[in-house]
Amino acid sequence: MADSNGSQSGCRVRLRRDGRIGEVVLDNPTRRNPLSLAVMRDLSERVAALGDDPSVRVIVVAATPPAFSAGHDLAEMVDRPDDFYEELFEACCELMAVIREVPQPVVAAVDGIATAAGCQVVAACDLVVATEGSRFAVPGVRIGLFCSVPMVPLSRAIGRKRAMEMLLTGDPIDAATAADWGLVNKVVPAGELQEAVSDLADRISRSSAGVLAIGKRAFYDQLDRTETEAYRYTREVMAANAAMDDAQEGIGAFLQKRSPVWPASGARSGDPAAASRRASG
């Protein structure tokens, strides 16, 4: 993969590209990759830029071991004015929104501890691959700062009771438990993380970029609807999707027993979000 340095001095965020896969890497291992205000802004910008690139099919969020991220940079949170804390957590929420709103699937590659806001980033990603030695925690309660913002994606990923247990005790869970609870998709030995993430990203990237974008948006849009409303919405999304060139090419290729040929250079044909926007009314 080709590397580039962080766009802001001291942010320790690197970008790597490998064909249709874009990877954003937290690279401050000696401090366990803290999510300072500057880092979160840089990370948001990097992910958003990859999201705007039609040649990118999958975005990976990774970090240089021994940790994925220890969460917010506590050193910058001492004796600051009230508006700093408001700015800090606004930037945190904006980062999670970017991860959710980019059209590409976002995969977290976790090798090591992911705590507090670091665990939040993991929970916000669409898919997660973690090494066997990785651990996950929201321990803010132990230092008098309840992990209120991290609880949002965490509770949606693993459910209310399990999230409450993690939030109230601050105790970490191991990778196997995280997989059992639904926070992690796959657990692999430490030396196999890159291969596992690349394999997952490659399998995803074989599909139409436009269809991936429709699917990701529709998945999250239907979650909070009633079952009746979810069916109405997804019916309209799927009908609009079926009329797209991508679907017609894919169906034709299947019937003809050949590989589909998606738009040149991986570009998203037309407006991939149009179907879900129309269905949303």
C-alpha positions, 0 to 999 in steps of 0.5 A, spaced: 500 500 500 502 507 498 502 511 504 501 518 506 503 522 512 497 526 516 495 532 514 496 536 520 502 536 524 502 531 530 495 528 528 499 521 527 494 519 522 496 516 515 493 514 509 494 508 505 491 506 498 491 499 495 487 499 489 480 499 491 481 499 498 483 506 502 485 505 509 486 510 514 491 508 520 492 511 527 499 512 528 501 514 535 503 507 538 507 510 544 501 513 546 496 508 544 493 512 539 489 517 543 483 521 539 485 528 540 481 533 537 486 534 532 486 527 530 478 526 530 478 532 525 483 529 521 480 522 521 474 525 519 477 529 513 481 522 511 474 518 511 470 523 508 475 524 502 475 517 501 468 517 501 468 522 495 473 518 491 468 513 486 474 509 485 474 506 493 470 501 494 471 499 501 474 504 507 479 500 513 480 504 519 486 501 522 492 503 528 499 501 529 499 496 535 500 495 541 493 498 541 487 500 536 485 506 541 485 508 548 480 513 547 480 521 548 487 524 549 485 525 557 492 530 557 488 535 553 482 535 557 484 538 564 482 545 566 479 547 559 473 552 558 466 549 557 466 550 550 472 546 549 469 540 551 463 541 547 467 542 541 471 536 543 465 531 543 461 535 537 468 533 533 467 526 536 460 525 534 461 528 527 467 523 526 461 517 527 457 521 522 462 521 517 463 513 518 456 512 517 454 517 512 460 515 507 457 510 501 462 505 502 462 500 507 467 501 513 471 496 516 475 496 523 481 492 523 483 492 531 489 489 534 490 491 541 485 495 546 480 499 544 477 503 549 472 509 550 472 513 544 476 508 541 471 502 542 466 507 540 469 508 533 469 500 533 462 500 534 460 505 529 464 501 523 460 497 519 464 491 520 470 489 525 475 484 524 479 483 531 485 479 533 485 474 538 488 478 544 484 485 542 480 487 548 474 492 548 472 497 554 468 503 556 471 505 562 470 512 563 465 511 569 472 509 573 475 516 572 468 520 573 467 521 566 461 516 564 462 514 556 455 517 554 457 518 547 460 511 546 454 508 548 450 510 542 453 505 537 455 500 542 448 499 545 446 499 538 451 493 536 450 489 542 444 490 546 442 494 552 443 489 557 450 488 555 452 495 554 449 497 560 454 492 564 460 494 560 458 502 561 457 501 569 463 496 570 468 499 566 470 492 565 473 490 558 471 484 554 475 480 550 475 479 542 471 472 543 466 475 547 466 481 543 464 476 537 459 473 541 455 479 543 455 482 536 461 487 536 466 484 532 465 480 526 471 475 525 477 474 530 483 472 527 490 470 530 495 477 531 499 475 524 493 474 520 489 480 521 492 484 515 490 478 510 483 477 513 481 484 512 484 484 505 480 478 504 474 481 507 475 488 503 476 484 496 470 480 497 466 486 498 469 490 493 467 485 487 460 488 487 457 494 484 459 501 488 453 504 487 449 498 489 453 497 496 452 505 497 444 503 496 445 497 501 449 501 506 444 507 507 438 502 506 440 498 512 441 503 517 435 507 515 430 501 516 433 499 523 429 504 527 422 503 523 416 499 525 416 492 521 411 495 516 414 501 515 421 498 514 418 493 508 415 499 505 421 503 505 425 497 503 420 495 497 421 502 494 429 502 495 429 495 492 424 497 486 428 503 484 435 499 485 432 493 480 431 499 475 438 501 475 444 499 470 448 495 475 442 491 477 440 489 470 448 488 468 448 483 474 442 479 473 444 479 465 451 476 467 448 471 472 443 468 467 449 468 462 453 465 467 459 470 466 462 475 471 458 482 471 462 488 468 461 494 473 461 501 471 469 503 468 474 505 474 469 503 479 465 509 479 458 509 482 453 510 476 448 515 476 446 517 483 447 511 488 443 514 494 437 516 489 433 510 491 433 510 498 432 518 498 426 517 494 423 511 498 424 516 504 420 521 501 
